[in-house]
Amino acid sequence: MDRVTVLRRFTSVWLAALLMGADGVWGSTSSESPEDALLPISLRCEYDPFARSVELQHPRLFWKLAGPGRNRAQTAYRILVASSPGFLARDRGDLWDSGKVVSDETIHIRYAGKPLSSSQQVFWKVRVWDEKDRPSPWSTNGTWIMGILDPAEWRGRWICAPAETEALILRKEFEVRTGLTRAVVHVCGLGHYEMFLNGRRVGEDLFTPGWTDYRKTTLYDTYDVTELLRPGRNAIGLMLGNGMYHVVRRHRFAKFTGSFGPLRAIVHLRLEYADGTTAFVGTDPSWKVHPGPITYSSIYGGEDYDARKEPRGWKLPGFDDRDWEHAVAVVRPAPTLRGHHAAALPIRPIETRKPVAVRKLAPDVWIHDLGQNASWMPRLTVRGPAGSAVRLTPAEILFPDGSIDRQTMGSTNRGISWWQYTLRGGSPGQVAGSDGDPDETWFPQFYYVGCRYLEARLFPAEPGGPLPEIVSLEGVLVHSTSEPVGEFECSNPLVNQIRDLVRWAQRANMVSILTDCPHREKLGWLEQYHLNGPAIRYEFDLGRLFTKGMHDMADAQLPEGLVPNIAPEHTVFDGAFRAAAEWGSAFIQVPWQQYLFYADLDLLREYYDRMKRYFAWLDARAKDGLLDQGLGDWCDWGPARVNRAELTPPQVTATAFYYLDAATLARVARLLGRSEEADAFARKAEAIRAAFRREFWDPARRGYATGSQAANAIALAMELAEPGHRDEVLGSLIRDLAVRGYAMTAGDVGFRFLVQALAENGHSDVVYRMINRRDPPGYGCQIERGATALTEFWDARRTGSHNHFMLGHITEWFYKDLCGIECDPEGPGFKKIVIRPDPVGDLTRARARYDSIRGLIASEWKRENHVFQLRVTIPPNTTATIWMPARRAEDVTEGNQPAARSAWVKFLRMEGDRAVFAVGSGTYEFESHF
């Protein structure tokens, strides 16, 4: 979903609420004029507009507020939760009526009604009272569906085929009586599954369930399937592929190989009837199984589909499955089935694109250019003889002769990956497709990849025979449905291109985990979760994905406390590649960032003891306050240009994160009311900081350790530097940049702190000079060399990935510093907002919009002829501090009057070259002369 669509939906919901009264009838009115009503919109349950498989008895409810004017605030709310929309239409909450609650809170409000039961669908709405105690109209309805609350309630058993197969199809026919009122299914198929009822696909989700450590957690899905069933005979079908559950190679590319067991499935279908009775359909050995048409399935190596092997009509009732084998019950211990709380938002098709160019290299080889490096699946329409085939091989770059170059995808020496479709075809008088259409259309099921180009290679059914003909080939963009919440644009086209470069890499790596790259590894390397956490949170609503990430880290944590570098830990690496502090620290930093962005305390409460165990693991390996369990500033710009840290040794970065983790745990402990532990962690942090200063301060370099950009920036940004040395260190840092022509040398670990150290010390102008260049190293260099997504290395070399979001930290600077949108830690979840734009260089304008958990925040500035104009929007129920560039407070106006005299604006103080004002919600237009 693009940003325009999001805003249109936001507007349509707002207008719907304006026009719909308490009784839910269009055109009705509430006790207040809708023109000035404060409206609850965007209802969520556990961050989700339609949460399914909810297993919490007290899930959290959220809404945002919309309304015209300034200083708008909620003073109270009333929530109704009901078992049907009919109750809500009559303003009855048969499950919970909160009554009028005097509170300004709109997030993390726990359901406190009657106990909820498995598979139950719940409906809710809310009304609020504004700053004048005026009630709003009721919101539109929100809803969620409960999962299975007790494992003993599952009516299905895990089943599999009697012998190992590459992929698997399963089916079962069953009867539905007349009077069906509701049908809900809970389902899981491992590795991934697609489900069908009477030939129709259930839902749009892809690559489900999400990736986990299947020995500890397996996710299941919940769907309302009432409309897919009919009285009489019905058929349920499942198709299973390998995913991360069973990774194979067999002469194709794979990052690793391994298996959690045979492909398996479990289904629990609940049928509710008008007479009050309930029936169930579950998986058991009466189900039938068949190898199916997928002849190769690998999350790394690709997918092969032989249409001749698909039994026609197998998804429909009445199919003759007498030759199929019976399923067998899985006897090994079953993994723990978990629902919504442990899952991310689903992956779905997002958009479809036609190639921007098609080039014929040979009669049987064609290159299709999709124009963008992204996470693609192909949709192929083809015609030709039975047994002829089309092989689609993805690539990110081309050789000079126009053929595909696979070396950026890590598969030149270890096999290649592809999709291959073998046609069903037909003899004269027969048709291959449906409705007399000879064309066959195929969309894969269990393989996606990051690429830009598709090599289409055509194979005849027999040597010398006719080749198949591609009728059409499109790219289907697939990734997480996490909602876009950010928008940024400025007067410099290169900066806008950089933002797009990073954002495409973010999108391609948002699946059920945050991957490093969408082809070669597809692993959840944890340094990205926290180092890129703020940057990607400004672009997408990731409350659910980071919640799942914490569950994955907890599952990966070893008994002695170590959190490995990747989670889920589908493969085990050695040494620091498994146990680097810069990576494992995500387990402490991610929940803290979740608190700052979403005011979410649940992750801190749930994982605090485990976070302490991880810190204890680090502490046990430190010596004299120093830690060397690290990888250094990975992929920095050193003289050898190698894939490791050259300029900043592991002991510097590992000790820095050892300190940061102690300092963060001190804040967390205090927040959770554990004052003694908070004091202990604070003392530990001070001891580590003292050790860092003793060991790494170099008076000759006027900096820390090697004097690298990363070492000095980390010392500044983490407040490790001695206060008396800060100016010297900052000077050394800026001089190093200047002598290099403002080229960065910091890498994966250090670059975020390089940007933040400069910005937080008043040198965003240096950041701008650092990114506003087109020679290596840097973002501009990547764009000049043809990259359309962020690459692994600063120079977009052809031996590294061309879709890697680990160096995307600059996005945080676009929103937080250049446009100045930041959360005040005193009001987490953007309850208190800081707007402090930093106009730099030759930029004449910049604007950013961030749809926070409490509503839309916007900052737009422009400058011309020594006049600086700032337009800000602050959402209802929040306040903001505005830092306006000015020599004097008297030089600042708001709405054509002195800002300090406005009834809506409060002047706080002058601080340097900034006039600081406090405002409530609303839109403000400031102007100053400089």
N, C-alpha and C positions, 0 to 999 in steps of 0.2 A: 504494500500500500504506500503510495507516494504521499508527500507532505500535503499537496493540494487536496487529495482525497480525505486525509485526516481532518484538515480544516473545514472542508465541506460537511463532513459528518458532525464535527463539533458544532458548526453553525446550525445544521438541520435539527440536532437534538435541542439546542437552545431555543430555536424558533418553535419547535414542537411543544416544548414546555411552556413557552409564552402563550401559545394558542390553546393549550389543553388545560382545563380546570381540574378541580379535585375529583370530579366524578369521571374523569377520563374521556369526556365528550368534547369534540372539537367545538370551539367557539364559546365554551362556557367560561365563566369568570370566577375568580376567587374573591376574597374579601378585599383584596388590594388590586389596584390597577396593574395589569401585566407589564405596562411600559417601564415601571420602576421596581419590579419585583426582583428580589434576590433569589435565584433559582438553583436548586441542587441538580447537577448534571453529571454525566459520565460515571454512573454507578459501577462499582467493582466489588468483587469478593476475592480476597487474597490476590490482589493485583490483576484480576482477570475479569473482563466484561461478561464472560460466560464460563465460570469455573465448572469443571466436571471431575468426577472421582474425588470429591472433597471427603476427607476422612476425619477432619477436625470437628469436634462437637461444638466448638466455639470459634468458627471462622471469623476473620476480620472483614469489616465492611468499610468501604471508602466512597467518597463522592467529591466532586469539585463544585465550585460556586461560580455563577455568572450573573452579572447584573450591571446596569449602567451607573454612572456617577462615581463619586470619590468616597473614601473612608467607609466602604461597604463592609459589613461584618456580620457574621452569624453569632447570635447570642444564645440560641437554643435549637434543639432538633427533636423530631419524633420519628421513630422508625417503626414501620409495620412489616411483619414477616408472616407470610401465609402459606397454606398448603395448596392454594389455587389462585389464579388471577381473579376469579369471581369474588373471593373474600376481599381482595384488595380493591376491587371496583366498588365495593360497599364500605370501604375504609375500615375494614376489620382485619386485625392481625391475629388469626387463631393460633399461631405459633409463638408470636411475641409482639407485644405492643410496649415499646419502651416508655410510653408517656412522654410528656414534654420534659426534656433533659436540658437543664441550663448548662450549656457548654459551647465553646467555639470550635470544638474538635470536629474534623471531617474525615480523619484517617485512622486506621487501626482500631475501629470501634468493634468490640467483640459481640457477636450474637450471644444473647443471654436469655433465650426462650426455652421452649420445651425441648426435651431430648429429640434428636433427629435420628431417622432410621436409614438403613442401607437402601440405596437406589432412589431415595426420595428426592423429588424436585421441589425446590423452595423458591418462593417469589417474594420480592420485597420492594418497598418504596420508602421515600423519606420526604419530609417537609422541614423547612427551617424557619426560624424567626430572625429577622434582621436587626440592625442596630437600633431601630425604633420599636422593637418588639412586635413587628408586623409579620404575620405568617405568610409563607410562600404557598403557591400551588403545590400539590403533590408532584413529585418527580414521575417520570415514566418508570416502568417496572424494571427491576433487575432480577436476575435468577441465578441459581446454581443447582447442580445435581450432586447428591451424595454418592460416594463410592461404597465399597463393601467394608463395613466397620469392624467385623469380626471375621478372621480367616476361616472359622468353622462354617460360615454361611455360604462359602463358595459351593455351588451345585455342580460345577465342572471339575474335572481332574486334569492334570497335565497329561497330554498324550503326544505320541511321536510315531514315526513310521517304524515298522519292524526291522528295517535295515537302513543304513545311512544313504541319504540322497543329496544331490547338489542343491536342489530346492524341493519344495513340497507343496502339494495342494491337498486340502482336506474338505470333506463335505458331509452333510447330514440333512435328511429331510424330516419334517415334523409337521404336526397338525396345529392349526389355530382355529379355535372355536369362534362362532359369531359373538358379537358383543365385546370385542377387544377394545379397551379404552386407552391402554398405554403399554408400550413395550420398551424396555431399556436393556442394553447389553453392556456387560463388562468383559473386556477381552484383552488378551495378550498373546502375541506370537513371536517366538524368538528364532533368529535374530530380529528381523522386521517382518511385518505382515501387512497384507491388504485383505479386507473382509468384504463379502458380497452377500446380499440377501435378494433372492429371486432375480439374480443377474445384475442387480444394481449395486454399485460400490457404496460402502458405508463411509460417509465423511470424505473430507478432502485431504486428510493428513498424510504426509509422506514420512518415510523412515521412522516409523513408530513401532515399538516404544523407543524412547530416547536412550542413548548410550549410558550404561551404568556398569559397575562391577557386579555382574550377574550372579556372583556367588553370594552377594549380600543384599542386593536390591534389584528387583525387576519391576518395571513400571507397567501399569495397565491403563486402558482407556475406557471411557464410558460414553455411550451414544444413545440418544432417544431414537428408536428405529420404528416407531409406530406406523409411520407413513409408508414403510417399505414392506409391510406384511399385509396379508389378505386372508379372508376366511378360507379354510381348506388346507390343501397341501402347500408347504413352503420349503425352500431350500436355503441352507446357509453354507457358504463356502469361504475358505481361507487359502491364501497363497503365502508361503513363507520363503524368505531369502536369508542369506547368512549375516549380513551386517558386520558389526564388531563382535558379535557373539561367536562366530566361527570364521576365522580368517584363513583363507587358503591362498596358495601361490600357483602351483602347477603351470610353470612357464609364463606366468603373467606377473606383473609387479605387485609387491606387497611390502609394506613397511616392516611387518613382522608376521609371524604365523602363530596360531594358537586357537584353542577351542574351549568353550564352556560346556560342551555336550552336544547331543543331537538336537536338530531343529524340533521345536515343541510348541504346543499351543494349549491355551485354556480359555474356555468360554462359559459365561454365566448369563443366560438370556431369561429375563423376567417378563412374564406376560400377565397383565392385569385386566380383569373382565368387569363388565358393568354389574354383574351379580355379586361382586365383592370377592370372588375367588381369584387365586393366583396360581399360575403354572410356571414351570421352569424347563429350560432346555440347557443341558450342559455337555461338555466334552467328556467322552468315555470311550471304551474300546468298541462301541457300536459304530463309531464314525468310520468312514472310509478314507483311504489315503492313496496318493498316486504321485509319481515323480514329477509330472507336469512338464511344461514346455521350456522352462528355464534350465539350460544345460550348463551354465557357468554363472556363479554368483559370488562376487567379491566386492567389498567396500573399497578396495584398492585397485583390483585388477579389472573390474568391469562387469558386464552382464551380457550373456548370450541367450537369445530367445529363438527357439525353433517353432514357428507357428504350426508346423505339421504335427507337432507332438501335443498340442493343446486339445484335449477331448472336447468336441463341440457340444455345447449345452450343459457342461458340467456344473455351472452355477445355477441352473434352473431346476425346478421340481420336475419329476418324471424322467430324469436322466438315468440310463441303465448303468449302474456302477457295480454290477455283479462281478466283473473281472478285477475290480479294485481290491486291495488288501484291507483288512481291518487294522485300525490303529491299535497301538499298545499303550498301556498306562506306563508313565515314567516312574520307576521305582526308586531312583536316587533321590536324596533330600531335595525338596523343592526350595527355590529361592524365595525370599520374602517379597510378597507383592505389595507395592506401594502406589498410592494414587497421586493426587494433585500436588500435595505439599512437597513431594520429591521430584516433581517434573517441571520442565520448562514449557513455554508455550509451543504449540506444534509447528512443524515445518510444513509449508504448503507452496504450491505454485504462486508466484507473485506477479509475473508478467511474462508475455511471450513476444519474442523478437524474430523478425526475418533477417537473414544474412544481409549485411550491407554490401557484400561482394561475393561472387562465386567465380572461381578460376579453374579451368580445365587443364590439368597437367598431362593427362593421358586419357585414352578412351575409358579406362576403368578407374581413374583417380581424379577426384575433384576436391578443391579446397573451398570450404565455406567459412567466411569471415563474419562472425557475429558482432564485430565492432567494439566489443567490451569484454575485458577479462572479468568473469563473474562465475558464480556457482550454477552450472547449467545441467539440464537434462535435455536430450533431443526429442522432438516430436517428428517422426518420420512417416511420410506417406509414399508408398512405393508400389510399383506393379511389375510383374514378371513371372517367369516359370516357377513352378514348385521346386524348391531346393536351391534356387539362386539366393544370393545373400548380399547384404550391405553391411560393411564394417565401418564404424565411425570412431576414428582415433582422435582424441583431443590433444591440443597443444596450446601453449601460451605464446610462442614466437615462431617465426619462420626462418628458414635458411634463405640466403640471397636468391636462390633459384625458385623460391616460392613454395618449397616443400616444408613440411612441419619439422620443427626442431624440438625434441622432447627433453633436452637436458635440464631445463629449469624445473622439471617435474620429478627429477630424481630417478628416472626409470630407464636410462639408456643401457645400463649394464645389468639390470636385474629384471628385465622383462618390460613389457609395455601394457597399457590398459586400453580397453576399448569397449564399445557396445557393438553387438552384432545381431542382426535380424535375418533369419532365414525364412523365406516366403513360403506360405502355404500353397499359393498358386492354384492351378487347376488345369484340367485338360479342356479341349474345345467343348463348348456347350456347358461348362461349369463356370461358376464365378467364385472368386476368392474372398471378396468382402461381403458386406451385407447389402440387402436391397438391390441386388444385381450389379453392384459397383465392383469392378475388377481391382480397384485400388485397396491396398492394405495399409492401415494406419497403426503405428506402434508407438507407445510411450513407455519407456522402461519403468521399473518399479523399485529397484534396490541399489542403484548406483548413480551418484552424481559426481561432478568433478569441477574444479576450477580451471577454466580455459578461456580462450578467445576463438580459436580456430578448430574446425572439425574437418579432418581428412575423411572423405567418403570414398571407400574403395569397394568396387563392385566385383562380385564373383559369380560366374555362371554355375548352373547346376551341374553341368558336365563340361569337361575340357572342350573348348571350342564352341560351346553353346552360347545362346544369346545372354547378354547381360541384363540385369534388372534395370528399371528406369526409376529414378527418383522423381516423384511428382512434386513433392515439397519437403523441405527440411527447415524446421524452426528450432530456436533455442528457447527453452522454458526456464526462466530464472526461479530457483528454489532456495529458500532459506527460512529462518525463523519468522514467525508472524509477530514478533515483538514490535510494538507500535512506534513509528517514527515520532520523535518529540522535538527535534531540533531543526533549525533553519538558520543558515549563515550566508552572508554575501557582502562583498566590499568593492571598492573602486578599482582594485588591482586584479586583472583577469588571472594572473599567475596564482595569486593566493586562493582565488575561487577554484582553480583547477586543483590545487593542493588539497583543499577540503574534499573535493570530489574523489581524488585519488585515494585518500584515506578511507572515505566513506564506502567506496566500492569494496575495499578489502575488508572493512568491518562487516559489511553485509554478507560477503561470501563465506565468512568464518563464523557466522551466527547460526548454529544448528541447535542441537540439544545441549551442546557445550560450546565454549569459545575455542575454536581450533586455531592453530598457528597458520596453517595453510590448507586449502581445500582440495589438495591432490596428493602430495608426497607423504604427508604425515597424518593429517586429520586427528591430531592429538590435543588434549587440553593442557598445554604448557601453562603453568600457573602464574608465571611472572606477568603475563598479559592481563590476567584478571585484575590485578591491583595497579600495575604501572599504567595500563591503558584504561583502568576502571572509570575515572572521571571523564576522560575523553569520549568513551563510547556511551556513557550514561547521558551525556548532553545530547547525543544523537538519537538514542532509542530508550524506550521504557523497558528496563531490564531487571525489575524487581524479581520477577519469577526466575529468570535465567540465573541470576546470581544466587538466589535461594537454592536452586538445584546444584549450582557449583559448590556451595558449602556442604551440601549433603554428599556430593561426590568426594570432596576432600576428606570429610569425616570417614567415609567408607574406605578411603585409601590409607588413612592414618595407620601406622604400624603400632603394635602393642607398646613398644618402647617410646612412642610419641612422635616419631618422624612423620612428616607429611611429604610424600614424594613430589618430584617436580611436575608430574603429570597426574591428572585425575579426570576420569577414572584411570586407574593404572592398568591399562590393558597389556602393557609389556613392561618389563623391568629393566632399567638401565643400570649402569655401574657407576660407582664413585659419586662425584659431584653432579653427574647427570641425573642422579636420583635424589641427591641430598644437598641441594644448594639453598642457602638461606634466602637468597634473592627471589627464589621461586616459592619455596614453602611458606614464606611470610605472607603469602596471599591469604592463608588461613586466619591470620589476625587482621590484616588490612582490609580485606573485602567486607567483613561485617561492620567494620568501623565506617567505611565509605557508604555502606547501605544505611547506616544510621544518619549520616550527614545528608545524604540525598533524599531519603524517604522517611526519616524519623523512625526507623524500624529498629526496635529494641529486641525483637524476637530472636534474631540470629545471634546477638550477643548473649542473651540469656541461655539459649539452647546449646551453644557451643563453647561457652566461656571455660568450662573445666577442660575441654579438649584443647582449647587454645593454650591454656596454661601448660598442659602436657607437652605440646609442641615446643613452647618456650623452654621448658625444663630440658628437653632433648638438646636444644641449642646450647643452653647454659652448661650442660654436662661436658660439652665438647670445646668450650671456650677455655683459654688459658690466660690468666692475668687480664681478663677483660677483653681479650681479642679472639676473634673467630675466623677460621680460614675455610669453613665449609661453604664454598661458593664457586661461582663461575666467572666472577669479575664482571666487567662491562662488556657483555657478550656482543659480538659483531661490531666493535668500535672501528673507527677509521684509522688503523695503524699502518705502519710502513709496509708490512708484508701483505696487507689486504686479505687476511685469512679469516676463516669462520671460527673465531674465538676472541677472547679479550687479549689485546696486545698492550694497551696503555695504562690500564688500571687493574692491579692484581686482585685476586679473589679476597685476600684478607681485608682489603679496604672496604669493598662493597658488602661482604658478609658481616663484618663488624658493624657497619652502618645500619644494616637491617636488624641485626641483633639489638642495637640500641633503639631503633624505631619501634620494634616490637615491644620492648620493655616499656617505653614511654606510652605507647598506645594501650597496652594492658593496664597501665596505671590509670589512664582516663576511663577505660571500660570498667575497671573495678570500682572506681568512685561513682560512676554512673549507676552501677548495680547495687550500690550501698555497701560495698565491701571495703571499708575505709582502711583497715589494717593491711589488707593485700594491696590496696592502692599505694599506700605509703611504702611498702616493701618494693613494689615494682618501680616506684619513683626513685628510690635509693639505688636500685640496681641500674636504672637508666643513667643516673649521674655517675656511677662507678664506670660504666662502659664508656660514657662520653669522656671522662677523664683519661681512661686508657687510650682512647682514640687520639686524643690531643697529644699525649705523651709520645705515642709511638709514631705518629704520622706527620706531626708538624715539622716542616723543613724551613728554617729561617732563611736559608740561602735562596730558596725558590719563592719565599713569601707565600707558601701554599702548603698543601697536604700531600703526603706520599710522593707520587711521581710528578705531581704538579699538573696532571692531566685535567682536561676540562671536566671529566666525570668526577674525579676525586675532589676538586675544589667546589664544584657545583653541589655535590652531595653534602659536603661539609657545611655549605651555606644554607641550603634548602632544609636540611634536617636539624639545623641549629647545633651542629657538632663543633663548629668553629668557635674558638675563644672570642668573646665579644670584642676584645681589644685587637684582634687580628682580622675581623670581618672586612674592614675597608681594604686591607692589604690583599686579602684573598680575592675579593671582588675585582680589585684592580688587576691582579695577576690573570684572572679568568678573562677579563675583557681584552687585555693585551694579547693573550694567546690567540683569541679569536681574530683580533685586528691584524696580527702579523700573518695570519693564514688567509687573509682576505675574507674574513668572517665565515670561514668554513668550519662546520662542526666536526669534532672527532668523537664525540660521545656516541654510544651505541644503545642497544636494547635496554640496558639497566640505567645508564646515566643520562640519556637524553631528556627524559621528563624533568629531571632535577636541574639540568642545564637551563631549560626553558623557564622553569619556575624560579630558580635562583636569580636569573636576570630580571624577570618580570616583577618579582616581589621586592627587589631592591632598586626599582625605578629605572630599569634599563630594557623595557620592551622595545625600544628603538633598536637595540642590538639584536634582539630576537628577530625583528623584522628584516634587518640587513642579512641575518643568517639564512632566512628562508627565501628572501627575494633575490635569488641567484639561480643561474641555469647550468653552471659548471659543477662537476663533482667535487665533494659529496653533497647530496641534498635532494630535496623533493623535485626542484626544477630540473635537475639533471635527469631524473627518472622520466619526467614528462618529455623532455627533449629527446630521449632515447626511445620514445614510443610507448611507454608504460601507460596503461589505463587504470591500473590498480596499484596500490603501494607494493613495492618490491621488498625482498628480504634484505638486500644490501643497498647502501646509500647510492651506489653507482649503477644500479640496475644491471649488474653483470649477468651474463648468459648462463652462468653456472649456479645461480641461486633462484629461488622461487620468485615469480612475478605476481604473486598474490599472497601477501604476508602483512598482517596488520600490526606487527610488534613495534614498528617505529612510528606509529600514528599518534604519538602524544601531543602533537601540535594542535590537534582539535581542541583540547582543553584550553589552550591559550586563546584560540579564536573566540570562544564563548566567555571564559572567565576573565581574561585580561584585555583583549582588544575591544570587546564589546562590554566587558565589565560585569557580567551576570555571575553572581557568586552567592552561596548560602552562608549566612552568618551562623557560626557554630552555636551561638546562644539561642538560635531558633531553628533547630534542625528540620530537614524536610522543606526548606525554603519558607518556613513560617516568618523568619526574618531574612530579608534579602539585602544584599549589597549590590549597588550599581556603581561601578567605578571604571568607566571606559578609559582607554589609554590610546589616544590618537598618536600615531607614529609615522615617521617617514613621509613619503609622498601620498599617503592615503588621504582622500578627501571625504570618504564616507565609509561607514560599516554598519551593518545591522545584524542582530541575532534575535531569534525567538526560541524560547525554551518552554515547552508545556510541562511544567513541573507537576509533582504529585498534588499540588494545591491549585494549579491553574496556570494560565499562560503568562509568562514573563517576557517582556520585549524591551530591547535597548537598541536605539537607532541614532547614530550621530553623523553629523556632517560639518564641515568647516570650509569657510570661504571668506576671503577678504578680512581676516582677523576676527571673524565671528564664528563661535562654536555653538552649534545647536544640538540638543539632546532631547529625544522623545522617548519616554519610558512608559511601559504599561505594567502595573502591579496588580496581581489578582486579588479578588475580594478575600477578606479575612486574613490578610497578611500586611506587613509593614516593610518599608525599605529605607535604607540610608543611601542617599545620593551624593556621590563625590564629583562635584562639578569643577572642571578646570577654570580657574579664575584668579585674578590678582587680589580682589577684594570681594566680600560678600555683596557689596553694593553694585558690583558689576554684573550680577546675575539676575535675570528676570525670568518669570514664569507666567505665561499667559498675559504678556504685555504689561506686567507690573513687577515691581521689585519682589524677588522671591522671598526675601526675609519678611516682607509685610503681608504675604498671602495668608489667608485664613486656612489654606489647605497645606501649607508648607511651614515647617519649623526649622529655623536656622540653628545649627548646633555649634559650629566652630569653624575657624580657618585652620587648616593643617597643610603647611607648605604652600603649594600653588593650587590647593583645592579648597573650595567652599563646601562644607558638609551640611546637608539638609536631611530632615526626616519627613517622610510622607506616609500616608495610608494608601489604600488601594485606589486604582483609577489610572487615567492616562494624563501625563504631565509633559509640557513642552518648555524646556529650559533653554536659555540663551545667555552667552557671555561674550565679552570682548577680551582679546588677549594680544 
